[in-house]
Amino acid sequence: MKIGILTSGGDCPGLNAVIRGAVLKGIAIHGLEFVGFRDGWRGVVEGDVVDIPRSMVRGIAKQGGTILGTSRTNPFGDGGGPDVIKGHLDRLGIDAIIAIGGEGTLAAAQRLTDAGLNIVGVPKTVDNDLDATDYSFGFDTAVHIATEAMDRLRTTGESHHRCMIAEVMGRHVGWIALHAGMASGAHAILIPEQKVSVERIGQWMLEAHARGRAPLLVVAEGFVPNHMETPHSERGLDTFGRPRMGGIADQLAPQLEVMTGIETRTAILGHIQRGGVPTAFDRVLATRLGMAAVHSVVEGRWGTMVALKGTEIRSVSFDEALGKLKTVPQDRYDEAAVLFG
């Protein structure tokens, strides 16, 4: 068999480890042949591929980003569609696709599977928001980076007696904010699952300040305070029609400064959370997922995604994988809230 691999959507640490795990097992155990689609679904739509011999994946598990490139191309957009893609697969002799991506990528993979294409998915999201897997690779690295950044913000905040607000990724869920906030000792954690008033946030700041501390707040990009109806978005829509997030920290800072009288500064971490080398946990998880994806291909489990359940890698349907988001439950937020203020 010849297998095509793609990485689509936002990049994250661990993508190369997935590619390496799939290629090494596929070649060593099953004698498979691999090609990579350049720049995600764009390469699939245009039939743009590169051979992936064993030598190409040597030593790449520790590299961030993706050696295949990525994009947010919609495979059903102009020039795409199942018929076009199937024509390229037939011409190139590709029997199946391993699609590595997040919610948008896997939703597209599900539609293409329903149209008759052979696809297996690998979950990729730093937000850790896919309900069908306990953890997704990239999340641990993002938390580590965010925690280190907040540790640094704390020292400069204390030197100037300022409040520091760190904005982290988290479109619909607050897992990065929750974990990084607890790890760094943040005085408030603001996540999409919990609406909080600006007044309450200000109270937490004043409580910390009264104890001689420089308040440290962490906010997920999708957080919606009580006075707003939707998440802050001023950069339009992406190719899948979703609002581009970012900037809620800059909206909150002047309001909180006026309310509390505490000089307030912001740091939007943004793509820093996706860059650099993956943690050991993410390298191991990504490698295992890549190897499991090859097993699913050999077994012909089309329309499924590999997932971490406890410590085991299992196969779940796209329907199950895309059924709902994995949000922060109330008890986890209440646990963290004991530390606020």
Buried (B, 14 or more C-beta within 10 A) or exposed (E): BBBBBBBBBBBBBBBBBBBBBBBBBBBEEEEBBBBBBBBBBBBBBBBBBBEBEEEBBEEBBEBBBBBBBBBBBBBBEEEBBBEBBBEBBEEBEBBBBBBBBBBBBBBBBBBBBEBEBBBBBBBBBBBBBBBBBBBBBBBBBBBBBBBBBBBBBBEEBBEEEBBBBBBBBBBBBBBBBBBBBBBBEBBBBBBBBBBBEBEBBBBBBBBBBEEEBBBBBBBBBBBBBEEEEEBBBEEEEBEBEBBEBBBBBBBBBEBBBEBBEBBBBBBBBBEBBBBBBBBEBBBBBBBBBBBBBBBBBBEEBBBBBBBBEEEEBBBBBBEBBBEEBBBBEEEBBEEBBEEBB
